Amino acid sequence: MSHPSPQPHPAFLRAARPVLSRFLPLVAVLFTLAVLPAPAVAQNAPPSQPPEKTEVKIGFIKLTDCAPLVIAKELGFFDDEYLSVTLEAQANWKILLDRVISGELDGAQMLAGQPIGATIGIGTRARIITAFSMDLNGNAITVSNDVWRQMRTADPALDVPHPPHPIPASALKPVVDRDLAAGTPMRMGMVFPVSTHNYYLRYWLAAGGISPGYYINGDTTGTTNADVLLSVTPPPQMPFTLEQGTIQGYCVGEPWNQQAVFKGIGVPVITDYEIWKNNPEKVFGVTEAWARKYPNTHLAILRALIRAAMWLDASEANRRRAVQILSRPEYVGADPAVIANSMTGTFEYGKGDTRPMPDFNVFFRHHATYPYYSDCIWFLTQMRRWGQIPKAEPASWYLKIAREVYRPGIYRKAAAQLIAEGRMKASDLPVTDGFKPPTHAFIDGITYDAHHPNAYLRSFKIGLKD
């Protein structure tokens, strides 16, 4: 015979209620911890190999492509790596490089050519390496209103509200030739002798039949046999220098082309995306000695930067938030509307001429952060093309230098740690031997194959041939 289970007396429940009320919150907490996914706990755990140096100072220049550094700091990605990072704006690229070499800065946003140039002794000699490419694209070439007026007069196809793009340098050549004949050659600005801006500007000019000059016979200005005189101007000073008439055009990163449009003092005629589709831009550079002394700190920085790059390319909302952060005076310090012109998938060539350009600023897509040997070799070919490398070198030399400067092995180690933590997918890593496939995605259609740098040099009409 079965008996019903005894039921608690109402008086017992009233007596037990205060005790239960004290224990229920604890039960809830224990239950929550029990069902948390394991990776979430692991991500917050101290690293198994903690950074050797936790106080880190990193230099940057006030350009929108400092964004991975800024986002890594502002969104706490550096904090997650147990790093206390100070970001310090630098006056120009030379000071930035010198302070990394001296140890005043632990590392910095660098022009892609700076670690390469330093390693082979262009200007300053030092062993600088990079294991992280900060972005693709992001630059443009701007001319003064007067030069643009002359270009439209010479080519009526440009004298419309929305001229066809890309605009080749051949459209500038009549203006250049007229200035040369008058004995007042056109002057254009770029940001540093080993800058991407110098090489993209030279590439565009030469593709249009204009000689940008050579660094030969002891000429450190690079103006020997030049149709256009190129000189160095720090990025934030470009619009002012153009407005003063010291230069008639320039190549620089954003937001300083859009600033010329905003101020009504110049017209961007072409972006670097149109010169070379998805070209490499800045890198994060450190001295080789620093990387050897602080390998875990280096990896921690790279992990934070990879996460920041992923975040920047994850959504339009993230880009809009990044614009607001970058506009602050301690970072880029430009009007948010000016920064947004290029950072949110568009580019404004002139007042009212805004066009879609979703890949103008790329931080993670297309494997943007990976340090490819082939990118390094391309910059070496341009250094040789214009005489900064004084003599011809075999293809093996180009690869040797690329392996000294670019360190994909360090990048892969940082990425593998992020993959193990569930913060990155294995498919985010490229399947590569360090070389991108040959490409002809240049304004002149010439094919670049990094395995054959000397054959590539011989394919140009203007430039040293090998």
C-alpha positions in Angstrom: 0.0 0.0 0.0 1.5 3.3 -1.1 1.5 6.4 1.1 1.4 10.0 -0.1 4.7 11.9 0.4 4.6 14.0 3.4 3.9 17.7 2.6 5.8 20.4 4.6 3.7 22.3 7.0 3.0 26.0 6.1 4.6 27.0 9.4 7.8 25.3 8.3 7.9 27.2 5.0 7.4 30.4 6.8 10.4 29.6 9.1 12.6 28.4 6.3 12.0 31.5 4.0 14.6 33.8 5.6 17.3 31.1 5.3 16.4 30.2 1.7 16.5 33.9 0.7 20.1 34.2 1.9 21.2 31.1 -0.1 19.3 31.6 -3.3 21.7 34.4 -4.7 24.6 32.1 -4.1 22.9 29.3 -5.8 22.2 31.5 -8.8 25.9 32.6 -9.0 27.1 29.0 -8.9 24.6 28.0 -11.6 25.8 30.8 -13.8 29.4 29.9 -13.4 28.6 26.3 -14.2 27.0 27.0 -17.5 29.5 29.6 -18.7 31.4 28.4 -21.9 35.0 27.4 -21.1 36.6 29.8 -23.7 35.1 32.8 -21.9 36.9 31.9 -18.7 40.1 31.1 -20.5 40.1 34.5 -22.3 40.2 36.4 -19.1 42.9 34.3 -17.5 46.5 35.7 -17.1 48.7 34.7 -20.1 50.8 31.6 -19.7 53.8 33.6 -21.0 53.2 37.1 -19.5 54.7 40.2 -21.3 58.3 40.9 -20.1 57.5 44.6 -20.3 54.0 45.9 -19.4 54.6 49.7 -19.7 54.8 50.3 -23.4 55.1 53.6 -25.4 54.2 53.5 -29.1 54.6 56.4 -31.6 52.2 57.3 -34.4 51.5 60.1 -36.9 48.1 61.8 -37.1 46.6 59.9 -40.0 43.5 57.7 -40.1 45.5 54.6 -40.5 46.8 54.9 -37.0 43.4 53.4 -36.2 44.5 49.9 -35.2 46.7 51.4 -32.4 44.0 53.8 -31.3 41.2 51.2 -31.2 43.4 48.6 -29.4 43.9 51.2 -26.7 40.4 52.7 -26.5 38.6 49.4 -26.6 40.8 47.7 -24.1 42.5 45.2 -26.3 45.9 46.2 -24.9 44.5 45.9 -21.4 43.4 42.4 -22.2 47.0 41.6 -22.8 48.1 43.1 -19.5 49.8 46.0 -21.3 49.7 49.6 -20.2 50.2 51.4 -23.5 50.8 55.1 -24.1 50.2 56.4 -27.6 52.3 59.4 -28.5 51.9 61.5 -31.6 55.2 62.4 -33.4 56.0 65.5 -35.3 57.2 63.7 -38.4 58.4 60.4 -39.8 62.1 61.0 -39.2 61.7 61.8 -35.5 59.4 58.8 -35.1 62.1 56.5 -36.6 64.9 58.0 -34.6 63.0 57.6 -31.4 62.3 53.9 -32.0 66.0 53.3 -32.8 67.1 55.2 -29.6 64.6 53.2 -27.5 62.5 56.3 -26.5 59.7 54.5 -28.2 59.1 50.8 -27.9 57.6 50.6 -31.4 55.6 52.7 -33.8 53.2 53.0 -36.8 55.7 53.2 -39.6 55.8 53.8 -43.3 56.3 50.4 -45.0 59.5 51.7 -46.4 61.1 52.7 -43.1 62.1 49.3 -41.8 63.3 48.3 -45.3 65.2 51.6 -45.8 66.8 51.5 -42.4 67.9 47.8 -42.8 69.7 48.5 -46.1 71.0 51.9 -45.0 69.0 54.5 -46.9 69.5 57.5 -44.6 69.7 56.0 -41.1 71.0 52.4 -40.8 69.3 50.2 -38.1 67.8 46.8 -37.9 64.0 47.3 -37.9 61.5 44.5 -38.4 57.8 44.3 -38.9 55.4 41.4 -38.2 52.2 43.3 -38.8 50.9 45.3 -41.8 48.5 48.0 -40.5 46.3 48.5 -43.6 45.8 48.6 -47.3 45.2 51.7 -49.5 44.3 55.0 -47.7 46.2 57.6 -49.8 45.5 59.9 -52.6 47.1 62.6 -54.8 45.7 66.1 -54.6 46.4 69.1 -56.8 45.8 72.8 -56.2 42.6 74.4 -57.6 44.8 76.2 -60.2 46.4 73.1 -61.4 43.0 71.3 -61.6 41.7 74.2 -63.7 44.6 73.9 -66.1 44.1 70.1 -66.3 40.4 70.6 -67.2 41.3 73.2 -69.8 43.8 70.8 -71.4 41.4 67.9 -71.3 37.7 68.8 -71.7 36.6 65.3 -70.6 37.7 66.4 -67.1 35.6 69.6 -67.2 32.4 68.1 -66.0 30.9 67.8 -62.5 31.8 64.1 -62.3 34.9 63.4 -64.4 35.8 59.8 -65.3 38.2 58.0 -63.0 41.0 57.0 -62.6 42.7 60.1 -63.9 46.1 59.3 -65.4 49.1 61.5 -65.0 49.0 62.1 -68.7 46.2 64.6 -68.0 48.7 66.5 -65.8 51.5 66.4 -68.4 50.5 69.5 -70.4 50.6 71.5 -67.2 54.0 70.0 -66.2 55.5 70.7 -69.7 54.3 74.3 -69.6 55.9 74.9 -66.2 59.1 73.3 -67.3 59.2 75.5 -70.4 58.7 78.5 -68.2 61.6 77.5 -66.0 59.4 77.0 -62.9 58.9 73.2 -62.6 55.9 72.0 -60.6 56.6 71.1 -57.0 54.7 68.3 -55.2 54.9 67.0 -51.7 55.3 63.6 -50.3 55.9 62.6 -46.7 59.3 60.9 -46.6 61.9 59.6 -49.1 61.1 56.0 -48.3 57.4 56.5 -47.9 54.7 54.6 -49.9 53.5 58.1 -50.9 56.8 58.8 -52.6 56.7 55.6 -54.6 53.0 55.8 -55.5 53.3 59.4 -56.6 56.4 58.5 -58.7 54.6 55.4 -60.1 51.6 57.5 -61.2 53.7 60.3 -62.7 56.0 57.9 -64.6 53.0 55.9 -65.9 51.8 59.2 -67.5 55.1 60.0 -69.1 56.4 62.4 -66.4 59.9 61.9 -64.9 59.8 62.2 -61.1 63.6 62.3 -60.9 66.4 60.1 -59.5 68.5 59.6 -56.4 71.7 59.2 -58.3 75.2 60.8 -58.3 74.9 61.8 -54.7 71.6 63.6 -55.1 69.7 62.9 -51.9 66.8 65.0 -53.0 65.8 62.6 -55.8 65.4 65.5 -58.3 68.0 64.6 -60.9 66.4 64.7 -64.4 63.0 65.5 -62.8 60.1 67.0 -64.7 58.4 67.5 -61.3 60.3 68.4 -58.1 59.2 66.2 -55.1 59.9 67.3 -51.6 59.1 66.2 -48.0 56.2 67.8 -46.1 54.8 66.3 -42.8 51.2 64.9 -43.4 49.2 67.4 -41.2 51.0 70.3 -42.9 50.1 69.3 -46.5 46.9 71.3 -46.9 48.5 74.5 -45.4 51.6 74.1 -47.6 49.4 73.7 -50.7 47.3 76.7 -49.7 50.4 78.8 -49.3 51.5 77.9 -52.8 54.8 76.3 -51.7 53.7 73.1 -53.5 51.1 72.6 -56.2 50.1 69.1 -55.3 50.9 66.2 -52.9 50.4 62.6 -52.1 49.4 61.9 -48.5 47.2 59.7 -46.4 43.8 60.6 -45.0 42.3 62.8 -43.8 44.6 65.4 -45.4 43.2 64.9 -49.0 39.7 65.2 -47.8 40.7 68.3 -45.7 41.7 70.0 -49.0 38.2 69.4 -50.3 36.7 70.5 -47.0 38.7 73.8 -47.1 38.1 74.3 -50.8 41.8 74.6 -51.6 42.5 71.4 -53.7 41.1 68.5 -55.7 42.1 64.8 -55.2 42.7 63.5 -58.7 43.4 59.8 -57.9 43.6 57.4 -54.9 46.3 54.9 -54.4 43.7 52.2 -54.7 43.4 53.3 -58.3 47.1 53.3 -58.8 47.6 49.8 -57.3 44.5 48.0 -56.1 44.8 46.9 -52.4 48.3 48.2 -52.1 50.1 47.7 -48.7 50.5 50.8 -46.5 51.8 51.3 -42.9 53.4 48.7 -40.7 54.0 48.3 -37.0 57.8 48.4 -36.6 60.2 47.6 -33.7 64.0 47.2 -33.6 65.2 43.6 -34.0 67.0 43.9 -30.6 63.7 45.0 -28.9 61.8 42.1 -30.4 64.4 39.6 -29.2 64.5 41.1 -25.7 60.7 41.3 -25.3 59.2 38.5 -27.4 56.1 38.0 -25.3 55.4 41.8 -25.2 55.8 41.8 -29.0 53.3 39.0 -29.4 50.9 40.7 -26.9 50.9 43.9 -29.0 50.3 42.0 -32.2 47.4 40.1 -30.7 45.8 43.4 -29.6 46.4 45.0 -33.1 45.0 42.0 -34.9 41.8 42.2 -32.8 41.6 45.9 -33.5 41.9 45.4 -37.2 39.2 42.8 -37.1 36.9 45.1 -35.2 37.5 48.0 -37.6 36.4 45.9 -40.6 33.5 44.1 -38.8 30.7 46.6 -39.4 29.8 50.1 -40.5 28.8 50.9 -37.0 32.3 50.2 -35.8 33.7 52.5 -38.5 31.4 55.3 -37.4 32.5 54.8 -33.8 36.2 54.8 -34.9 35.7 58.1 -36.7 34.5 59.7 -33.5 37.4 58.3 -31.5 40.0 59.3 -34.2 38.7 62.9 -34.4 39.8 63.6 -30.9 42.7 66.0 -30.6 45.2 63.5 -29.1 44.7 61.3 -32.2 44.0 62.6 -35.7 42.4 65.8 -34.5 40.3 66.5 -37.6 36.6 67.2 -38.1 34.6 63.9 -37.9 32.9 64.7 -41.2 36.3 64.9 -42.9 37.5 61.6 -41.5 34.2 59.9 -42.3 34.5 60.9 -46.0 37.0 58.1 -46.5 36.7 55.9 -43.5 33.1 54.9 -44.1 33.2 53.5 -47.6 33.2 56.6 -49.8 35.7 59.1 -51.2 35.0 62.7 -52.1 37.0 63.9 -55.1 35.5 67.3 -55.1 32.6 69.3 -53.7 29.5 67.2 -54.5 31.6 64.4 -56.1 31.4 61.7 -53.5 31.7 58.2 -54.8 31.5 54.7 -53.3 34.9 53.3 -52.4 34.4 50.5 -49.9 38.0 49.4 -50.0 39.6 52.8 -49.6 40.6 51.9 -46.0 41.1 48.2 -45.3 42.4 47.1 -42.0 41.8 43.3 -41.9 39.9 42.1 -45.0 42.0 40.7 -47.9 44.6 39.5 -45.3 45.6 43.1 -44.8 47.5 42.5 -41.6 49.8 39.8 -43.0 53.4 40.7 -43.6 54.0 39.4 -47.1 57.6 39.1 -48.5 56.2 40.2 -51.9 55.1 43.5 -50.4 58.6 44.2 -49.1 60.1 43.2 -52.5 57.9 45.6 -54.3 59.1 48.5 -52.2 62.7 47.4 -52.8 62.1 47.4 -56.6 60.9 51.0 -56.4 63.9 52.0 -54.3 66.1 50.6 -57.0 64.0 52.0 -59.8 64.6 55.6 -58.6 68.2 55.1 -57.5 68.0 54.8 -53.7 69.5 51.4 -54.1 72.7 52.4 -55.9 73.4 49.2 -57.9 71.7 46.2 -59.4 71.2 43.3 -57.2 70.2 39.6 -57.9 66.7 38.3 -57.1 68.2 36.4 -54.2 69.2 39.6 -52.5 65.7 41.0 -52.7 64.3 37.8 -51.0 67.1 37.9 -48.4 66.2 41.5 -47.3 62.5 40.7 -47.3 63.1 37.8 -44.9 65.3 40.0 -42.7 62.6 42.7 -42.4 59.2 41.0 -42.7 58.5 38.4 -40.1 55.4 36.4 -40.9 56.5 33.6 -38.5 56.0 36.0 -35.5 52.6 37.1 -36.9 51.5 33.4 -37.3 52.5 32.7 -33.7 50.3 35.6 -32.4 47.4 34.6 -34.7 47.6 30.9 -33.5 47.2 32.1 -29.9 44.1 34.1 -30.9 42.7 31.1 -32.7 43.3 28.9 -29.7 41.4 31.5 -27.6 38.5 31.5 -30.1 39.1 35.2 -31.0 40.2 34.5 -34.6 39.4 31.8 -37.2 41.9 29.6 -38.8 40.5 30.7 -42.2 41.6 34.3 -41.4 45.2 33.2 -42.0 46.3 33.1 -45.6 47.5 29.9 -47.2 50.8 31.3 -48.6 54.5 30.9 -48.9 54.9 34.6 -48.2 54.2 35.7 -51.8 51.0 37.1 -53.2 50.2 35.8 -56.7 51.5 37.9 -59.6 49.2 40.9 -60.3 48.6 43.5 -63.0 46.2 45.6 -60.8 48.2 48.8 -61.5 47.2 51.9 -63.4 49.6 51.0 -66.2 48.6 47.3 -66.3 52.2 46.1 -65.8 52.4 42.7 -64.1 54.4 42.4 -60.8 55.8 39.1 -59.9 57.9 39.3 -56.8 59.9 36.2 -57.8 61.4 38.2 -60.7 62.2 41.7 -59.4 64.7 42.6 -62.1 62.5 41.5 -65.0 59.8 43.7 -63.4 62.2 46.7 -63.3 63.0 46.2 -67.0 59.3 46.4 -67.9 59.1 50.2 -67.2 59.8 52.9 -69.7 60.9 55.4 -67.1 63.3 54.2 -64.3 66.6 52.4 -63.8 66.3 49.0 -65.6 67.8 46.5 -63.1 
